[in-house]
Amino acid sequence: MPADEDLLRAESVTKHFGVGPPWSRRRLHAVDDVSLSIGAGRIVALVGESGSGKSTVVRLFAMLARPTAGEIYFEGRPLSKVRRRPAQLAYRRKVRIVFQDPFSVSNPAYRISHSLLRTARLHRPDVRPANRRAEIERVLDEVGLSPASEIIDRFPFELSGGQRQRVGFAEALLSRPRLILADEPVSMLDVSIRIGLLNLMADLRDREGVSVLYVTHDIASAWYLADTVAVMYAGKLVEYGPAERVLRAPRHPYTQLLLSAVPDPRVVLTLTEEDVGEPPRVIDPDEGCRFRWRCPYAQDRCAEATPALGPIEVGHHVACFVAPEMAPAPSSVPTEAL
């Protein structure tokens, strides 16, 4: 996608954290040299195991943390220039977060109208005080919480997990955002209600033109929802491209490993020894591919240099020395399993 069509674009973004006492020089490489873009009205799935750096990317995009290196652009403007409070508030109207745990973001002592009214006062100066409740009820109806006139006066404990998560989306939509950062929004919900939240995000994209960064470790839901998939491992982006191409014919061994973990309902689950090796090293990591400890195709050069993310097909990028020399490996997981 051309740069002038990008809503948000990250260029070589890096975030390191100090480890140990203040005088220690040890650094945890949470995010290293990540470049990706989110187009207007598009859903990008950021996929990876726990600890791969996905939530740190969300914090950087939400301006809850500043990158150690690199730059993030929103609507063509670098976030490093957004310093004053009015500019930060304007940015946070357009970029909203939906958190992973719907049970921890609501104050149990207040009705849900409390936080929704605060959001309306802060981010919707165009709505008169007398009309705020009506606007909140409209948004609650929009995310599937009906009758909104009753839902708005309930306490959090009176709602199910799925309803609380929809309240989170309603609070995000109140400010009329252009981008929603959804940090594993369905991971703590029952499987039976996850599909409703996934369909809600797709509906917001199609009906409202809202872009979504969908952070997940569930590659099956990424296949169902996303237009673009970015796969992270140990702070590095290892594969990136259109969802259909990346997940039907994955080129990076890590993406193939993630897909192999999706259960096939047609076969009996058996143990496998394919995923062997040490966990990723992210504290002062050595030079080389960070996945080499678990990769069945690792070669000597994989320990000597870090592979750069480069095009392997039009729009499809992979960070791997071996992938360009291998024929595309079609996914062994049937579509119905995903």
N, C-alpha and C positions, 0 to 999 in steps of 0.2 A: 504494500500500500504506500503511495507517495507520501512524503513527509507532511505536505500541506493538507492532507486529509486526516492526519493523526489528531485525535483529541488529546491524548497523553502519550509522551514518548520519553523513554529512559535511554540514555546513552552512556554505556560503560559505567554504570552505577555500582559503587562499592561501599560496603559498610562493615567496619571492623570494631570490635569491642575489646576493651582491656580485660585481661584475666589476671586475678591475683591482686597483690597489694599495689598501691598507686605507683610505686617505682618500678614495677615489673614491666618488661618490654614484650611480654607474651600477648598475642592478639588472637581473638577468635574471629575467623573470617566468615561472618554470617552470610554476606552477599559479596560476590566477587565478579566484577566486570560484566554485569547483566545489562543487556540491551534488548528492549522490546517495545512495542507500540500497541495502543488501543485505539481503534478507529471509532468514529461517531456511529452510534447505533449498533455496536458490535459487542459480542461476549467473548472474552478471552479467558480460558481456563489455565490457571497456574497449578500444575500437578507435581506432586512429589511426596516422599515419605515425611514423617514428622522429623523436624530438625534440619530440613533441607534449605530453610531460609525464606519460605513463602510468607510467613507472617511479618518478617522484617521488611520484605518488599512492600507489603501493605502499609506498614508504619511509615516508610519513606514516602510512599505516594500520598499518604494522608497528612504529611508534614508533622507527624508526631516524632520524627527523628530526622536528622540531617545526614546526608551521605558523607562518607569519608572522602570519596572521590567520585567523579562523574557528574552528570547533570540530568535533571528531570524537567521536561517542558510540558506545560499545559496550555492548550490553545496557542501554542507557539511561544509562550513566555516562560523563561527559566524560573524555576521555583526558588533558586538562590537569591533572586531579586525581590521575592515576596517576604518582606521583613516587618513592615508596620502592621499593627493590629487590624485596621480597616481592610487592608489587602488580604490578610490571612482569613478574616471573617468572610470576605467575598469568595475566597477560594473554597472555604469549607461549606459554603452554601451550594457550590457546584459539585463538590466531591464529598460524598457521604459514606460512612462505614456501617455495615451490618455485622455485628460480632457473632462469634461462634456460639457462645453460651447464652441462650435466651433467658435463663433463670438468674443470671447475675447482673444484667444490665438494667433491670427495673428495681426501683426502691419499693420493697414490700409494704412500706408504711403509707404509700400514696396510691391513689387511683391512677390508672394509666393516662387519664386526661392531664395529670400534673406535668409529666415530661413532654407530652404533645403540645400543650399550651406554651410551655417554655420555648420549645423549638419554634412555634409559630411566632412568638413575640420577638425572638432573636433573629430569625431568618426570613420572616415574611412581613416586612414593614408595610407592604402594599395592602395587607388585609386589616381592616378596621377591627378594633377589639370586639365590637358587637357581632362580627361575622366569623370570628376565629373558630368557635365551636362548630359552626356549619361547615367550614372548610375542613376541619379535622374529620368530621363525620363523612364528608365526601371522599377523603383519602382512605379512610378505613373501609368504606364500601369498595373502593378501587382495588384494595389488596385482598378482598374476599372476606372481610369481617362484617357480617350482617347478623342482626340489625345493628348498625353502627350506633344508634341512639342509646342502646343498652350496653354495648361493649365498652363505650367510652367511659362509663362510670364504674367499671369493675376494677377490683384490685388484681394485681398480678397473679396471686394464688388461685384466683377464680378462672384462670385461663389455662389451656393446655400448652404444651411446648410449641406445637405448631402455630397456635394462635399468638403466643408471645413473639415468635419469630416474625410473624406477619405484622405485629405491632412495630417491630424494629424496621421493617421495610416501609411501613406507613410513616414513621418518624423521619426516615431518610427522604421519602418522597415529598414531605411537607415543604421542603426548601426548593423544590423543583430542580433537582440536581441534573447534571449532565453525565455523571459517572458515579456508580455505586461500587464500593469495594466490599465484596461479600467474603468474609474470612471464615471459610468452612461453615456456612450457615445451616447446613442440614446434617452435620456429622453427629449431633446429639439428639436427633429426632428419630422416631420409629420409621422403619422402612415404609410403612403404609402411608405416611404423610409426607415423605420426602418429595415424591413426585409432584405434589401440589405446589411446593415451594420452587421446584425447578421450573414448572410451568409458569409460575408467577414471574420469575425472572425473564423467561422467554417472552411473556406477554408484555412486560414493561419495555423490553427492547423493541418489539414489533409495534406496539400501540403508542408508546411515549417517546420512542427514539433514545431511551436511556442506555448508555454503555455500562457494561458490568465486567469487573475483574472477579472471576469466580475462583477462589482459592480452595483446593480440595486435594485429598489424598486418594479419592475414589475416581479412578480413571474411567469407570463405566458411566458415571454421571457426567463427566466431562465430554464423553462421546455423545451422550444424549443432548447436551445443552449447548456446547460451545461452537463458535465459528472458527476460532483459532485456539491451538493448544501450545503451551510452553511448558516444557518438562525441566524441573530443577533437581539437582543432586548436589548435596554438600556445598551449597552456596553458589553453584555454577549453573548456568543455563546450558543444557546438553542437547536439546532438540526443540525446534520451534517451527510452526507452520500451520497450514489449514488442518482443521481437526480430522477431516475425512482422510487426508493423505497421511498424516502422522500416525493415526491410529489403525488404519487399514494396512499400511505398509511401513511399520516403524523401522528406522535405520540404526538408532543408537541401541546398544545392548541393554541399557538401563530401561528404556521405554519398552523393549521387548520383555524384560523381566517383569515390569509392572503389569503388562497385559497378560502374561502367563499366570499371574496371581488371581486373575478374575475367574471365579469358578464357572465351569461349564456344567449346566444342569443335566446334560446327557450322559456324563461319565461319573464314575465313582471317584471321590477325592482320594488321592494317594500322596504320600510324602515324596519330595523331590530333593535331589542334592545339587541342583543347578546353581542355587544361590549360596555360594560359599565364600569365605574370606573374611577380612576384618571390616569393622565399621569404618565409615569415612573419617578422615583426619581433617579437622577444621581449625584446630589451634596450631598456628604457625605451620601450615601444611607444606610438605616438600613440593618441589617442582614435579610436574607430571600430571597425568589424568587421575582425578580423585576416585574414579570408579574402578581403577585397575585392580584393586584388591579383591574385587568381586567379579571381574569381567572374565568370561571364558575365552575371550579372544585376545587378551592382553599380550603385548609384545614388548621387547626391550625399549623401543622408542617411546612407549607409553609412560615409562618411568623417567625419561630424560627431558621431556618437554610437555607443556600443557597444550592440548589441542584447542584451537580457536574455533568459535562458532562460525561456520561458513556455509555457503549455499551448496546443496547437493542436487537439487532440482529447483525450478523456478518457484520461489516462495517457501521452499523447504530447506531449513538450515540444521546442521548437525555439528556437534563438537566431538569429533572422533577421528582418529587416524585410520582405523580399520574400515569404517562404514563405507567410504567411497569405493573401496576395492571389493566390497561384498555386493551380491545381488540383493535387491530389496526382498525383505522377509515378510511375506504376507502374514497378517495376524491369524493365529490358529484359533482365536476365540470367535465363536459364531455371533452374528449380530444379535440374535435373540438372547444371548447371555448378557449382553451389554444393555 
